[in-house]
Amino acid sequence: MKRNKGTLIPIGGNEDKGVVEDDFNKLDYIEEGILSHVVREAGGVEAKIVVIPTASRIPKEVGNNYIDAFETLGCKHVTVLNIRSKQDSENPEFITAVKAANCVMFSGGDQSKITDRIGGSSIHNILINRYKNEKGFVIAGTSAGAMAMAQEMIAGGSATESFVKGAVNMYKGLSLIPELIIDTHFIQRGRFGRVSEAVAKFPDKIGIGLAEDTGLIIKHGIVEVIGSGMVIIFDPRKLKHNNERILKVGTPMSLTNLKVHVLANGDRFNIKKKKVKVLPVESPFI
């Protein structure tokens, strides 16, 4: 299978934007913060960065926050595209901006809005084509923007009804990374159960749970953890018992032999080989 040449950076939400007063458990914003990784992967401070706050209820405020955050890092070319309809995804001015961008960044909010307003459009097709064929092209997304990267996308669901069939709602995403199912705010909102159900529904996928201020750099099939929190990987390939298909909605589920990895900054995961490489115990990150 031909490898994609571009880079994906899904983020678990609430990433440091350089304005947090309490920096406990935060990485240095300029050197190690998630958005600094985004800038470096896109080519540095001269990169053209396009922010798409389609998922947000307050797109203007969110767009301005990202402009400020990227300008703090020294970026000089940051544009916000306020795509609010499928028609906007065919806007020639917006299309030109996406074609010229080194990085496209999707904000948080409601991931279904991203797929409803951008999925199947000219902008969606450009993103897929550039990600497949252009080395150095970056697509980043936080929270909803990260979840929308998947083919089988978590659209919502109750964390309090974990491990009950129907607790997770699935929807079609942008299919940038079909091998993964991504959930965000994972630790803070207790979403272990809904990723478990998601991989029970689609046992050929790898589940990813991203904590806040935590992300992944995905290049050439290799996933590297960045940020201050944890990433939980759900590998269902050797499930021995999975009763998801036969249960009625609302019934407690059972899964056996679901492999789970807990990774942190600098750890890696090979998507194809499904192998983990963690930093040695004496690493300064630990």
C-alpha positions, 0 to 999 in steps of 0.5 A, spaced: 500 500 500 502 506 498 504 511 504 501 518 504 507 523 504 503 528 508 503 529 516 497 528 520 496 531 527 490 529 531 490 533 538 486 531 544 483 538 545 485 544 550 492 544 547 496 550 550 496 556 547 501 560 550 496 564 555 495 559 561 497 562 567 498 555 571 503 551 567 503 545 572 504 539 568 505 543 561 511 543 557 514 549 554 510 552 550 515 555 545 519 549 544 515 543 546 508 545 546 503 542 541 502 548 536 510 549 536 510 542 533 505 543 528 509 549 526 515 545 525 512 540 521 509 545 517 516 548 515 517 553 520 514 560 522 514 562 515 508 557 513 502 559 511 497 556 516 489 556 515 485 555 521 478 552 519 473 553 525 467 549 522 466 545 528 465 551 533 459 555 535 463 561 536 468 561 530 470 568 530 473 567 537 476 561 536 479 563 530 482 569 533 485 565 539 489 561 534 491 567 530 494 569 537 497 563 539 500 562 532 503 569 532 506 568 539 510 562 536 512 567 530 508 565 525 506 571 520 501 568 515 495 565 519 488 565 515 481 563 518 476 560 513 469 561 516 466 555 513 459 554 515 455 551 509 457 546 504 456 552 499 462 555 503 466 549 501 466 550 494 468 558 495 473 559 490 477 564 495 477 558 500 479 553 495 485 557 493 487 558 500 487 551 502 491 549 496 496 554 498 497 552 505 502 549 508 498 547 514 490 546 515 488 546 522 481 544 524 478 547 531 474 543 536 466 543 537 461 538 533 465 534 529 459 532 525 459 539 522 466 538 519 463 532 515 456 535 513 459 541 511 466 539 508 465 532 507 465 530 499 466 537 497 472 540 493 476 542 499 475 535 502 478 532 495 484 537 495 486 535 503 486 528 501 490 529 495 495 533 498 495 529 504 497 523 500 502 526 495 505 532 498 511 531 503 511 536 508 503 538 508 500 538 515 493 537 517 492 538 524 485 538 528 484 538 535 478 535 539 472 535 534 478 536 528 482 530 530 476 525 531 473 527 524 480 525 521 477 518 522 473 514 517 469 511 522 468 517 527 465 517 534 460 522 533 458 522 541 455 518 546 455 517 554 461 516 558 456 514 564 453 508 560 460 505 558 460 498 556 453 498 554 451 497 547 449 504 544 453 508 548 457 511 542 454 514 536 458 513 530 458 517 523 462 517 517 468 522 518 473 525 513 477 518 512 484 521 512 486 515 517 481 510 515 485 505 520 484 509 526 478 511 531 480 517 535 477 520 541 479 526 545 478 529 552 479 522 553 482 522 560 478 528 563 471 525 560 472 518 562 471 515 555 474 508 556 468 505 555 466 508 548 472 507 545 472 500 547 465 499 544 467 503 537 473 498 536 468 492 538 463 495 532 469 495 528 475 490 530 479 492 524 480 499 527 485 501 532 482 505 537 486 512 540 484 515 546 487 522 546 488 526 553 487 534 553 494 538 551 496 531 548 497 529 540 500 525 535 504 526 529 502 521 524 507 520 518 509 514 514 504 510 518 508 511 525 505 515 530 509 519 535 506 522 542 507 529 543 504 534 549 503 533 556 498 528 557 497 520 555 495 516 549 491 510 550 491 505 544 486 500 543 488 494 539 482 489 538 485 485 533 486 479 537 479 479 541 477 472 543 470 474 545 466 480 542 458 480 543 457 487 540 453 484 534 448 480 537 446 484 543 440 489 544 441 496 545 442 498 552 445 491 554 452 491 558 457 488 553 463 483 554 470 483 551 476 479 552 483 480 550 483 487 548 490 489 548 491 496 551 497 501 551 498 507 555 503 512 552 506 518 553 511 524 550 516 521 545 513 514 545 511 511 538 506 506 535 507 503 528 500 502 525 501 497 520 505 492 525 501 494 531 508 495 535 509 500 540 516 503 542 517 506 548 522 511 551 527 508 556 526 508 563 532 513 564 529 518 559 528 525 561 521 525 559 519 521 564 
